[in-house]
Amino acid sequence: MVQFKDVTKIYKGKTPAVSHANITIKKGEFCCFIGTSGSGKTTLMRMINRMNSITSGEVFINGKNVNNLNPVDLRRKVGYVIQNNGLMPHMTIKENIVLVPKLLKWSQEKLDQKAKELIKLAELPESYLDRYPAELSGGQQQRIGVVRALAADQDLILMDEPFGALDPITRENLQDLVQRLQQKMGKTIVFVTHDMDEALKLATHIVIMNDGEVVQDDIPENILQNPANEFVENLIGEDRLAEAKHDTVQVKEIMLTTPVKINLGASLKEALSLMKQRNVDTLLVTDDDDHMKGYIRINRLEHRYHRASSVSDILESDIYTVKPTAYLRDTVDRILKRGSSYVPVVDDNNKLVGIVTRSALVTLVYNTIWGDTDPMSSAELSKHQKDQVTKGADDDHD
């Protein structure tokens, strides 16, 4: 999809900002350029759409040399998301979203349809299309900035530290949104960041830059397991390196496959009876095909028992989930940060397939801390965690 061949960028009178970069980004990859300030990562990315000129070497998109392409046409065919969202303050959200398609002379009917489609992808109400950027929160504006990059059906999206100015919770929610969109739509994304946690969460391909040079170019797992030099080790950090050494276990290896759940159409009487039977104060909610819909809590059930009739009436849909193939190092961090006692596990079709409980992760954390003095093999660790899940499932599923 994107190829850098011996690419160098030298600003007038300065040392090279990028020196002899050779990188291949395949179609459908989520590639993160990461490094400290001044490492050349943004300069490298901006040569893809010719926002920065190329001093020497060549950059190709789908086999075509970008220097042979009209820069305006090129930029209209490549999505671009920046840190401050780049929305036009005097335009409505709808006008902002369809700006590029309008320049491409799409019909009004097609513009209207695309605006409605993208506001839905941004997980915002359709009524927001008539609002102006100043009427939205920073996180909502950035959601619009993200989906706007998809407006002209571009296959390649460039993102220049798009979430750097946001608070941690909003940033995490937007990371999840971008990850879902990329996986759903199969876009190729080149993402600049200085945050290693962000890169490890999002990327399928990481390029580490230092002083204008590519110091490591690999998949995240290989970088964690085999950092190229001391600079990469420092960028990763001791904690992540320790986790990588002690944790190659995936969620599916320790998840409990019989979570307490109830159907979306069940009555509140049935829900209360199941809670009492299983001694839990929370139930996961699924539809007839086991698609994850959310959860209900005992306190809300009590407050609305005589005013609501079914589980769907008190459903809370804001729930964090993980995939069976996710690494436990990420799951541990999320559970501890959120204070959750368990996290539902869903497959690629959002079907509930299990849960990971806090007690199942205790041994993992201990082994990460004390691994050098009391090492445990991956198989032993996985078996011990399964035992802990079975033992503590009813206590933790609350």
C-alpha positions, 0 to 999 in steps of 0.5 A: 500500500505505502512504500518508502524507498531510501527516503531522506528529508533535509530542511534548509541548513539543517541535519536530516529530519529523516535519513534513508528510510526504507519501510513497507506498509501493507494494505489493511495494516495499522502502522504506528510511527513512534519516537520522541519529539524531533525524531522525524515521525511526523515528517516521515508521515507527511511525505506520504501526502506531499505535505512535506517535500521529499529531498531524495528517495521515493514514496509510493502509494499502490505502486505509484510514485507520489511525486508524479501525482497532483498534490491536491488530487492526492490529498483528496484521496488520502484521509487526514486527521490532526490533533486539533481536529481541523473542523471549520468553525463556521460550518455545520458538522454536516458541512464539515463531514462532506467537505471533500466529497462536495469538492469531488462534486458528489450529488446532494443525495449522496452527500446527505446519505454519507453524512448520516452514515458517518455520524452514526459511525462516530456514535453521535446522534443524527441531530448533531449534523446541524450543530456547529463545532463549538457546540460539541465537546472536544472528544465529540469534535475529534470523533467528527474529525476521525470519521470525516477522514472516511468521507470520500471512501479513502483507503489510506488514512493518516493520523498525526497524534490525533488524541494528544490533547484529550483527557485520558478517558476521552482518549481511550474511548477514541482509541477504541473507536478508531480500532473498531472502525479500522477492523470493520472497514479494513482501512490502512492507517498510518498513525503518529504518536509519542505514546508507547501504550497507544502504539501497542494498543492500536498497531499491527505494525510499529516503526520506531524513529530516533534522530531521523532514522528507523531504529526498529520496524516490526510487529508489536510482539517482536518489538516487545520481545526483542528490542533492537537497542537501548533506545527502544528498551527505554522507549518501551519501559521496564514495566512493559518489558517485564510484562512481555517476558512473563506474559504471552498468555491470551484471554481465551486461555483463562477466560470463564466460558459460563458467565451469568447472563440474561436475555434482553427480553426477559422480565425483571422478575426473571432477572431478580430470580437469577441474581438471587440464585447465582448470588450476583448483583450484576447480569450481562445481557445478550440478545437471542443470538448471544450478541453482547448488549450491556448489563443490568445492576441490582440497584437500578432494578430495585429503583425501577422494578414497579415502573419497568417490565423487561430487562431492556428497560433498565439496560446499561449499554456502556460496557468494556469488552475484550477479544479472546485473542487479546493479551492479558497484559492489556486486560490486567491494566484495564481491569485495575484502572477501571476497578472492574471485578470482571470483563466480558469477552466477545468474539469478532461478531460481538457475541459473548463467549466468556468473562475474565475475572479479577481473581483469575489475574492475581497470579499473573500480577504476582508472577510479573512482580516475583517472576525472577524468584519464583518462576512459573511456566506459561502452562502452569500459570495458565492452569493456575489461573483457570483454577482461580477462575473456577474457584472465584467465579461466583464471588467475582462476578458482581 
